[in-house]
Amino acid sequence: MSTFPAHEWVNTVLPASDGIPMGLLPAWHAARTPRRAAITEGDLTVDWTGLEARANRRARALQALGVGQDDFVTIALPNSVAFYETAFAVWKLGAVPNVVSPKLPAAELDAILELVRPRVLVCLRAAARPGVPVHAVDEPVDASLSAEPLPERVSTYWKALASGGSTGRPKIIVDHMPSRWDPAAGALGQQAGWTVLSPGPLYHNAPFSFMHCALFAGCHVIEMGRFDALRALELIEKHRVQWVNFVPTMMHRIWRLPDEQRNAFDLSSLEIVFHMASACPVWLKERWIEWLGPERIWELYGGTERQGRTVLSGVEWLQHKGSVGRVSPGARLVVLDEQGRECPPGEIGEIYFLPDTGRNSTYHYLGAEARAHGEWESLGDLGHLDADGYLYLSDRRTDLVISGGANIYPAEVEAAIDAHPQVQTSAVIGLPDDDLGQRVHAIVQPAADALGTDEDALRASILDFLATRLVRYKIPRSIEFSSEPMRDDAGKMRRAALRAARLPRTET
């Protein structure tokens, strides 16, 4: 059983002078273990020799479209072997993968493409957008393209991930780590050569980062495509998986399986089960610790921006129930009140990080500005520290909804709803949900000419309207109608008050 102290784990930040260019890592592993499995997806297993050859051909196909040093390449693909091939192909050219959901409606994708201005969009042919060169992965790569290695390249930034902005506009988080990695080092306890399970969508930060870090270290990635609770357990047993990262929604769905199903599998191979992306209910974490043991359960709190993070084991959690851990080396953490004063232990305030390398050293935004107080930056979360420096989250900032581990910004959803011709204004909040953590709930004030319209018909019309403008997980799961304005005379909206007024009935 692994008992690695969190502070000894390799951080996902390496000095620029260290490591091997990420694009060369498949060749590095192929030279040492050419026939060892790199990725398994269903019945398809690709070894390191095959991954290197496939990525080289795909890199040359991208190169023919003009991709070069430090260009952005937008990847809008479902989880697949082709996704991993594409990421390595981009790094081989010294370019930067800009990863987005393949389910984005055209309007959302267009807004991101306008912001990033990528050299190429990698997607399915049906998702091609006018004015942007496309590399379609559902069409065969030219077999005449060489599979031989390309010249060594290192991109200035190793990834650029999309995130909805609090203003309703997209933002891109550009990571300042160059595309180098030490192949002897995993991330978050991953050990070279381990088998890891990929249960989450690769367009989210944690799945993208930790699955590729696993490959950097020569691990075998079991790609399950779309998460299914029973299948996750089947794959862990079948492939003797040692490392996995879940979000609490996945943990809840696994726990909801009948006892005879959940306990029918041999999970003894599991060394580390991480969870992150949203708060885990205390009762659920207790059940998982009882089930698998506290030494295997680990938690991380932090953001894609990498200003700082906290990590703790299940053993520590039992001594500090509800905590998300202490700040890891490499950054400082402080909790500030509304006046910017440091909160004493036990007092709730806003959580701020500052990396030891200074503000703006780990990332920059395209399309947004950081939420900051002096040099300190915030992810917008509220919480408090105890006397031992352990952090406890109280709530996400009032406008952010975390549903199934995905960040949903109400302003973006409201903007889409308000565009409906029969809507005057709207407010979007998160309400408790046993499965997703929070569900998206919309309060809609109909336009004057829509008053008296059948509510079911109007609700259906709004949902149909949103289906063409928002990715599915952002669409409200419930809509209520109100004749009251959502904003005051100053144009301000009190989402916290709207949510609080609805909590008693949802909890009941």
DRENBATOR-684463 format. One record per residue (C-alpha): residue in one letter; chain; x, y, z. Coordinates in steps of 0.25 Angstrom, whole numbers. Layout:
<rs>
[r A; A; [X; Y; Z]]
...
</rs>
This chain:
<rs>
[r M; A; [0; 0; 0]]
[r S; A; [5; 14; -4]]
[r T; A; [8; 23; 8]]
[r F; A; [15; 34; 1]]
[r P; A; [15; 48; 8]]
[r A; A; [8; 58; 0]]
[r H; A; [20; 68; 1]]
[r E; A; [29; 57; -5]]
[r W; A; [21; 56; -18]]
[r V; A; [25; 62; -31]]
[r N; A; [18; 75; -33]]
[r T; A; [13; 78; -47]]
[r V; A; [23; 89; -48]]
[r L; A; [37; 86; -53]]
[r P; A; [49; 96; -56]]
[r A; A; [50; 99; -71]]
[r S; A; [64; 93; -71]]
[r D; A; [59; 79; -66]]
[r G; A; [53; 68; -73]]
[r I; A; [51; 63; -87]]
[r P; A; [42; 70; -98]]
[r M; A; [28; 65; -97]]
[r G; A; [28; 62; -111]]
[r L; A; [40; 52; -110]]
[r L; A; [34; 44; -98]]
[r P; A; [27; 34; -106]]
[r A; A; [40; 31; -114]]
[r W; A; [48; 31; -100]]
[r H; A; [38; 20; -95]]
[r A; A; [38; 12; -108]]
[r A; A; [53; 11; -108]]
[r R; A; [52; 4; -94]]
[r T; A; [39; -3; -94]]
[r P; A; [35; -3; -109]]
[r R; A; [24; -13; -107]]
[r R; A; [18; -9; -94]]
[r A; A; [4; -4; -94]]
[r A; A; [3; 11; -94]]
[r I; A; [-12; 13; -96]]
[r T; A; [-24; 4; -96]]
[r E; A; [-38; 8; -101]]
[r G; A; [-48; -3; -102]]
[r D; A; [-42; -14; -110]]
[r L; A; [-31; -5; -116]]
[r T; A; [-17; -5; -109]]
[r V; A; [-6; 4; -114]]
[r D; A; [8; 1; -110]]
[r W; A; [19; 11; -109]]
[r T; A; [25; 8; -122]]
[r G; A; [11; 10; -128]]
[r L; A; [8; 23; -121]]
[r E; A; [21; 29; -125]]
[r A; A; [18; 25; -140]]
[r R; A; [4; 30; -140]]
[r A; A; [7; 43; -133]]
[r N; A; [19; 46; -143]]
[r R; A; [9; 44; -155]]
[r R; A; [-1; 53; -149]]
[r A; A; [9; 63; -146]]
[r R; A; [13; 64; -160]]
[r A; A; [-1; 65; -164]]
[r L; A; [-2; 77; -155]]
[r Q; A; [11; 83; -160]]
[r A; A; [5; 83; -174]]
[r L; A; [-6; 92; -169]]
[r G; A; [4; 102; -164]]
[r V; A; [6; 98; -149]]
[r G; A; [19; 103; -144]]
[r Q; A; [26; 108; -131]]
[r D; A; [17; 113; -120]]
[r D; A; [4; 113; -129]]
[r F; A; [-9; 109; -122]]
[r V; A; [-16; 97; -127]]
[r T; A; [-30; 95; -123]]
[r I; A; [-34; 81; -119]]
[r A; A; [-49; 78; -119]]
[r L; A; [-49; 63; -118]]
[r P; A; [-56; 52; -109]]
[r N; A; [-47; 44; -101]]
[r S; A; [-40; 34; -110]]
[r V; A; [-26; 29; -114]]
[r A; A; [-27; 40; -125]]
[r F; A; [-28; 50; -114]]
[r Y; A; [-14; 46; -108]]
[r E; A; [-8; 45; -121]]
[r T; A; [-12; 59; -125]]
[r A; A; [-7; 65; -112]]
[r F; A; [7; 58; -114]]
[r A; A; [7; 62; -129]]
[r V; A; [5; 77; -124]]
[r W; A; [16; 76; -114]]
[r K; A; [25; 70; -125]]
[r L; A; [23; 83; -133]]
[r G; A; [26; 92; -121]]
[r A; A; [12; 96; -121]]
[r V; A; [1; 98; -110]]
[r P; A; [-11; 89; -109]]
[r N; A; [-23; 98; -106]]
[r V; A; [-34; 87; -101]]
[r V; A; [-49; 90; -102]]
[r S; A; [-61; 81; -101]]
[r P; A; [-65; 74; -113]]
[r K; A; [-80; 77; -110]]
[r L; A; [-79; 92; -111]]
[r P; A; [-90; 98; -119]]
[r A; A; [-84; 106; -131]]
[r A; A; [-86; 119; -124]]
[r E; A; [-78; 116; -112]]
[r L; A; [-67; 109; -120]]
[r D; A; [-67; 121; -130]]
[r A; A; [-65; 131; -118]]
[r I; A; [-53; 122; -113]]
[r L; A; [-47; 122; -127]]
[r E; A; [-48; 137; -128]]
[r L; A; [-41; 138; -115]]
[r V; A; [-30; 128; -117]]
[r R; A; [-28; 129; -132]]
[r P; A; [-22; 115; -134]]
[r R; A; [-14; 111; -146]]
[r V; A; [-23; 98; -147]]
[r L; A; [-35; 93; -141]]
[r V; A; [-35; 78; -138]]
[r C; A; [-49; 72; -138]]
[r L; A; [-58; 62; -145]]
[r R; A; [-61; 67; -159]]
[r A; A; [-75; 71; -156]]
[r A; A; [-71; 81; -145]]
[r A; A; [-62; 89; -155]]
[r R; A; [-63; 104; -154]]
[r P; A; [-62; 113; -166]]
[r G; A; [-49; 121; -167]]
[r V; A; [-41; 112; -158]]
[r P; A; [-32; 101; -164]]
[r V; A; [-37; 87; -159]]
[r H; A; [-30; 74; -157]]
[r A; A; [-42; 64; -156]]
[r V; A; [-38; 51; -148]]
[r D; A; [-50; 43; -153]]
[r E; A; [-42; 43; -167]]
[r P; A; [-30; 35; -169]]
[r V; A; [-16; 41; -167]]
[r D; A; [-8; 41; -180]]
[r A; A; [-1; 27; -180]]
[r S; A; [10; 33; -188]]
[r L; A; [14; 43; -177]]
[r S; A; [27; 38; -170]]
[r A; A; [26; 32; -156]]
[r E; A; [41; 36; -153]]
[r P; A; [44; 45; -141]]
[r L; A; [43; 60; -143]]
[r P; A; [53; 70; -139]]
[r E; A; [53; 74; -124]]
[r R; A; [44; 85; -120]]
[r V; A; [39; 91; -107]]
[r S; A; [27; 100; -106]]
[r T; A; [27; 112; -97]]
[r Y; A; [14; 107; -91]]
[r W; A; [10; 93; -89]]
[r K; A; [-5; 95; -90]]
[r A; A; [-16; 105; -91]]
[r L; A; [-30; 101; -85]]
[r A; A; [-43; 107; -87]]
[r S; A; [-52; 112; -76]]
[r G; A; [-65; 119; -76]]
[r G; A; [-63; 134; -71]]
[r S; A; [-71; 140; -60]]
[r T; A; [-75; 151; -69]]
[r G; A; [-82; 140; -78]]
[r R; A; [-70; 141; -88]]
[r P; A; [-60; 130; -90]]
[r K; A; [-46; 131; -84]]
[r I; A; [-34; 123; -87]]
[r I; A; [-24; 119; -76]]
[r V; A; [-10; 118; -82]]
[r D; A; [0; 110; -73]]
[r H; A; [14; 115; -72]]
[r M; A; [21; 102; -71]]
[r P; A; [29; 99; -83]]
[r S; A; [26; 85; -90]]
[r R; A; [37; 78; -83]]
[r W; A; [36; 66; -73]]
[r D; A; [44; 56; -65]]
[r P; A; [40; 42; -70]]
[r A; A; [44; 36; -56]]
[r A; A; [34; 45; -49]]
[r G; A; [19; 44; -48]]
[r A; A; [9; 54; -43]]
[r L; A; [1; 52; -30]]
[r G; A; [8; 39; -26]]
[r Q; A; [7; 33; -39]]
[r Q; A; [19; 23; -41]]
[r A; A; [26; 20; -54]]
[r G; A; [20; 8; -61]]
[r W; A; [7; 8; -53]]
[r T; A; [-7; 6; -59]]
[r V; A; [-16; 17; -57]]
[r L; A; [-31; 19; -61]]
[r S; A; [-36; 31; -69]]
[r P; A; [-51; 33; -64]]
[r G; A; [-53; 48; -67]]
[r P; A; [-54; 56; -80]]
[r L; A; [-40; 60; -85]]
[r Y; A; [-45; 75; -88]]
[r H; A; [-45; 77; -73]]
[r N; A; [-32; 81; -66]]
[r A; A; [-30; 70; -56]]
[r P; A; [-33; 58; -66]]
[r F; A; [-24; 65; -77]]
[r S; A; [-12; 68; -68]]
[r F; A; [-12; 55; -60]]
[r M; A; [-14; 45; -71]]
[r H; A; [-3; 52; -79]]
[r C; A; [6; 52; -67]]
[r A; A; [4; 38; -66]]
[r L; A; [8; 35; -80]]
[r F; A; [20; 44; -78]]
[r A; A; [24; 34; -67]]
[r G; A; [22; 22; -76]]
[r C; A; [9; 18; -69]]
[r H; A; [-2; 10; -76]]
[r V; A; [-15; 18; -78]]
[r I; A; [-28; 11; -78]]
[r E; A; [-37; 20; -85]]
[r M; A; [-52; 17; -82]]
[r G; A; [-57; 28; -91]]
[r R; A; [-70; 32; -84]]
[r F; A; [-71; 29; -69]]
[r D; A; [-80; 18; -64]]
[r A; A; [-80; 14; -50]]
[r L; A; [-81; -1; -52]]
[r R; A; [-71; -1; -63]]
[r A; A; [-61; 7; -55]]
[r L; A; [-60; -4; -45]]
[r E; A; [-59; -15; -56]]
[r L; A; [-48; -8; -62]]
[r I; A; [-40; -6; -49]]
[r E; A; [-41; -21; -46]]
[r K; A; [-38; -25; -61]]
[r H; A; [-26; -17; -63]]
[r R; A; [-21; -16; -48]]
[r V; A; [-22; -1; -48]]
[r Q; A; [-13; 6; -37]]
[r W; A; [-17; 20; -39]]
[r V; A; [-30; 28; -42]]
[r N; A; [-36; 42; -40]]
[r F; A; [-51; 43; -38]]
[r V; A; [-60; 55; -36]]
[r P; A; [-70; 53; -24]]
[r T; A; [-81; 51; -34]]
[r M; A; [-74; 39; -39]]
[r M; A; [-72; 34; -25]]
[r H; A; [-86; 36; -22]]
[r R; A; [-91; 28; -34]]
[r I; A; [-81; 17; -30]]
[r W; A; [-87; 17; -16]]
[r R; A; [-101; 16; -21]]
[r L; A; [-98; 3; -28]]
[r P; A; [-105; -9; -20]]
[r D; A; [-96; -14; -9]]
[r E; A; [-95; -28; -16]]
[r Q; A; [-90; -21; -29]]
[r R; A; [-80; -11; -23]]
[r N; A; [-74; -22; -14]]
[r A; A; [-73; -32; -25]]
[r F; A; [-60; -26; -31]]
[r D; A; [-45; -28; -26]]
[r L; A; [-40; -14; -24]]
[r S; A; [-28; -18; -17]]
[r S; A; [-19; -13; -28]]
[r L; A; [-23; 1; -24]]
[r E; A; [-12; 9; -18]]
[r I; A; [-17; 23; -19]]
[r V; A; [-31; 29; -21]]
[r F; A; [-31; 44; -23]]
[r H; A; [-43; 53; -23]]
[r M; A; [-44; 68; -27]]
[r A; A; [-52; 78; -35]]
[r S; A; [-63; 80; -25]]
[r A; A; [-66; 78; -10]]
[r C; A; [-68; 64; -6]]
[r P; A; [-80; 62; 4]]
[r V; A; [-74; 57; 18]]
[r W; A; [-83; 45; 18]]
[r L; A; [-79; 41; 5]]
[r K; A; [-64; 42; 8]]
[r E; A; [-66; 34; 21]]
[r R; A; [-73; 23; 13]]
[r W; A; [-61; 22; 3]]
[r I; A; [-51; 22; 14]]
[r E; A; [-58; 11; 21]]
[r W; A; [-59; 3; 8]]
[r L; A; [-45; 5; 3]]
[r G; A; [-37; 10; 15]]
[r P; A; [-32; 24; 18]]
[r E; A; [-18; 21; 13]]
[r R; A; [-23; 20; -1]]
[r I; A; [-32; 32; -2]]
[r W; A; [-26; 46; -5]]
[r E; A; [-32; 60; -8]]
[r L; A; [-27; 72; -15]]
[r Y; A; [-32; 86; -15]]
[r G; A; [-27; 96; -25]]
[r G; A; [-29; 103; -39]]
[r T; A; [-24; 101; -53]]
[r E; A; [-17; 114; -51]]
[r R; A; [-7; 107; -41]]
[r Q; A; [-5; 118; -32]]
[r G; A; [-5; 108; -21]]
[r R; A; [-12; 96; -16]]
[r T; A; [-15; 87; -3]]
[r V; A; [-14; 72; -2]]
[r L; A; [-18; 62; 9]]
[r S; A; [-19; 48; 11]]
[r G; A; [-31; 40; 17]]
[r V; A; [-23; 38; 29]]
[r E; A; [-21; 53; 31]]
[r W; A; [-36; 55; 28]]
[r L; A; [-40; 46; 39]]
[r Q; A; [-33; 56; 49]]
[r H; A; [-38; 68; 42]]
[r K; A; [-52; 64; 36]]
[r G; A; [-57; 73; 25]]
[r S; A; [-43; 79; 22]]
[r V; A; [-37; 79; 8]]
[r G; A; [-23; 80; 14]]
[r R; A; [-11; 89; 17]]
[r V; A; [-5; 97; 6]]
[r S; A; [6; 90; -2]]
[r P; A; [20; 95; -3]]
[r G; A; [23; 105; -14]]
[r A; A; [12; 114; -10]]
[r R; A; [5; 122; 2]]
[r L; A; [-9; 122; 6]]
[r V; A; [-17; 133; 13]]
[r V; A; [-32; 135; 16]]
[r L; A; [-36; 150; 16]]
[r D; A; [-49; 157; 20]]
[r E; A; [-57; 167; 11]]
[r Q; A; [-47; 178; 16]]
[r G; A; [-35; 170; 12]]
[r R; A; [-31; 167; 26]]
[r E; A; [-26; 153; 30]]
[r C; A; [-36; 144; 37]]
[r P; A; [-33; 138; 50]]
[r P; A; [-34; 122; 51]]
[r G; A; [-49; 119; 50]]
[r E; A; [-54; 131; 43]]
[r I; A; [-59; 130; 29]]
[r G; A; [-53; 139; 18]]
[r E; A; [-49; 138; 3]]
[r I; A; [-37; 128; 0]]
[r Y; A; [-25; 134; -7]]
[r F; A; [-12; 128; -12]]
[r L; A; [2; 133; -16]]
[r P; A; [12; 124; -22]]
[r D; A; [26; 126; -17]]
[r T; A; [31; 130; -31]]
[r G; A; [21; 142; -30]]
[r R; A; [8; 146; -36]]
[r N; A; [6; 143; -51]]
[r S; A; [17; 133; -51]]
[r T; A; [9; 121; -53]]
[r Y; A; [-1; 125; -64]]
[r H; A; [-8; 136; -71]]
[r Y; A; [-22; 138; -76]]
[r L; A; [-27; 141; -90]]
[r G; A; [-40; 148; -89]]
[r A; A; [-41; 151; -74]]
[r E; A; [-34; 157; -62]]
[r A; A; [-30; 150; -49]]
[r R; A; [-38; 153; -36]]
[r A; A; [-28; 158; -27]]
[r H; A; [-24; 166; -15]]
[r G; A; [-11; 172; -16]]
[r E; A; [-1; 161; -20]]
[r W; A; [-11; 150; -15]]
[r E; A; [-20; 143; -25]]
[r S; A; [-34; 136; -22]]
[r L; A; [-42; 125; -29]]
[r G; A; [-54; 132; -22]]
[r D; A; [-56; 121; -11]]
[r L; A; [-60; 124; 3]]
[r G; A; [-54; 116; 15]]
[r H; A; [-46; 116; 28]]
[r L; A; [-33; 111; 34]]
[r D; A; [-32; 103; 47]]
[r A; A; [-21; 106; 57]]
[r D; A; [-13; 95; 50]]
[r G; A; [-14; 102; 36]]
[r Y; A; [-24; 92; 30]]
[r L; A; [-33; 99; 20]]
[r Y; A; [-48; 96; 21]]
[r L; A; [-57; 101; 9]]
[r S; A; [-70; 108; 13]]
[r D; A; [-76; 110; -1]]
[r R; A; [-72; 113; -15]]
[r R; A; [-73; 128; -19]]
[r T; A; [-88; 132; -20]]
[r D; A; [-88; 132; -35]]
[r L; A; [-81; 119; -38]]
[r V; A; [-88; 106; -39]]
[r I; A; [-81; 93; -38]]
[r S; A; [-89; 82; -45]]
[r G; A; [-83; 68; -46]]
[r G; A; [-69; 74; -45]]
[r A; A; [-71; 84; -56]]
[r N; A; [-71; 99; -54]]
[r I; A; [-83; 106; -59]]
[r Y; A; [-84; 122; -59]]
[r P; A; [-98; 127; -57]]
[r A; A; [-95; 140; -65]]
[r E; A; [-92; 131; -77]]
[r V; A; [-105; 123; -76]]
[r E; A; [-113; 136; -73]]
[r A; A; [-108; 142; -85]]
[r A; A; [-113; 131; -93]]
[r I; A; [-127; 130; -86]]
[r D; A; [-128; 145; -88]]
[r A; A; [-127; 144; -103]]
[r H; A; [-140; 137; -104]]
[r P; A; [-150; 146; -109]]
[r Q; A; [-160; 143; -98]]
[r V; A; [-151; 145; -87]]
[r Q; A; [-150; 159; -80]]
[r T; A; [-138; 154; -70]]
[r S; A; [-133; 142; -63]]
[r A; A; [-125; 138; -51]]
[r V; A; [-117; 125; -50]]
[r I; A; [-113; 118; -37]]
[r G; A; [-108; 105; -32]]
[r L; A; [-117; 96; -24]]
[r P; A; [-113; 84; -16]]
[r D; A; [-113; 71; -24]]
[r D; A; [-110; 57; -18]]
[r D; A; [-104; 52; -31]]
[r L; A; [-97; 65; -37]]
[r G; A; [-94; 73; -24]]
[r Q; A; [-101; 84; -30]]
[r R; A; [-111; 85; -41]]
[r V; A; [-114; 98; -50]]
[r H; A; [-127; 105; -47]]
[r A; A; [-132; 116; -54]]
[r I; A; [-142; 127; -50]]
[r V; A; [-148; 134; -62]]
[r Q; A; [-157; 147; -63]]
[r P; A; [-165; 145; -76]]
[r A; A; [-166; 157; -85]]
[r A; A; [-178; 165; -84]]
[r D; A; [-184; 160; -97]]
[r A; A; [-181; 145; -92]]
[r L; A; [-189; 147; -79]]
[r G; A; [-201; 137; -78]]
[r T; A; [-193; 128; -88]]
[r D; A; [-195; 113; -83]]
[r E; A; [-182; 111; -74]]
[r D; A; [-180; 97; -79]]
[r A; A; [-179; 102; -93]]
[r L; A; [-170; 113; -90]]
[r R; A; [-161; 104; -82]]
[r A; A; [-160; 95; -94]]
[r S; A; [-157; 106; -103]]
[r I; A; [-146; 112; -95]]
[r L; A; [-140; 98; -93]]
[r D; A; [-140; 96; -108]]
[r F; A; [-134; 110; -110]]
[r L; A; [-123; 107; -101]]
[r A; A; [-119; 94; -107]]
[r T; A; [-114; 101; -119]]
[r R; A; [-106; 111; -111]]
[r L; A; [-100; 104; -99]]
[r V; A; [-93; 91; -96]]
[r R; A; [-103; 81; -90]]
[r Y; A; [-97; 81; -75]]
[r K; A; [-99; 96; -75]]
[r I; A; [-114; 95; -78]]
[r P; A; [-123; 97; -66]]
[r R; A; [-129; 85; -60]]
[r S; A; [-141; 92; -55]]
[r I; A; [-148; 106; -58]]
[r E; A; [-157; 114; -50]]
[r F; A; [-165; 126; -54]]
[r S; A; [-166; 139; -46]]
[r S; A; [-172; 152; -49]]
[r E; A; [-162; 159; -40]]
[r P; A; [-150; 166; -46]]
[r M; A; [-137; 159; -44]]
[r R; A; [-128; 172; -42]]
[r D; A; [-129; 184; -34]]
[r D; A; [-129; 198; -39]]
[r A; A; [-114; 198; -39]]
[r G; A; [-114; 186; -48]]
[r K; A; [-109; 177; -37]]
[r M; A; [-114; 163; -35]]
[r R; A; [-113; 156; -21]]
[r R; A; [-112; 141; -25]]
[r A; A; [-109; 137; -11]]
[r A; A; [-122; 142; -6]]
[r L; A; [-129; 136; -18]]
[r R; A; [-123; 123; -14]]
[r A; A; [-125; 124; 1]]
[r A; A; [-140; 126; -2]]
[r R; A; [-141; 113; -9]]
[r L; A; [-132; 104; 0]]
[r P; A; [-142; 101; 10]]
[r R; A; [-152; 95; 0]]
[r T; A; [-141; 87; -8]]
[r E; A; [-135; 82; 5]]
[r T; A; [-149; 77; 9]]
</rs>
